[in-house]
């Protein structure tokens, strides 16, 4: 049986692909997940960390990306709430089931929302 990659592995591969494919366009992670001590979690919450914020942001495109495992990943209620809030504030959001799905959705996003001659080369 084939092993299902973790969300971390899927996201790491996607970010690597994105940075090679769009070298002038910045992408960064929102480090909301992972195991933490109560002290660290309390400190981060006081600094503004919020549950449910999507995993990645591409500022030049106004695009948030929530990464999930290829199989089995589901959105939490906090994630659904954040995505609804962001979309209501004119941001684009996509939920990707693995790296390959993220790549496909990025391609569709570019075709639908960006003037590729301007937006992809002028960052």
C-alpha angles and dihedrals in degrees: 000000000000116000116242110231119237123250087250092056092047092048094046091052092046094050091049091050092045094051092049093045097045106025095169094051118083123223126179139180129241103219099215100132135068137073116298139171116255089249092054093044091051092048093049092047090052088051091055106269108151129196115245101024108143118263100243139028130200103194098190090057098037086234129147119194125201111196123207134175115272089249128025102013115130133179118255119225089253090055092048090050093050093047090050091049094048094047090048086056094054099262123131119234132188131186112210126198097210135329097292092052090048091052091050093048091048089054091050091046091053093050093047104038113019136069092224095202091057109026101041097048102034101065 
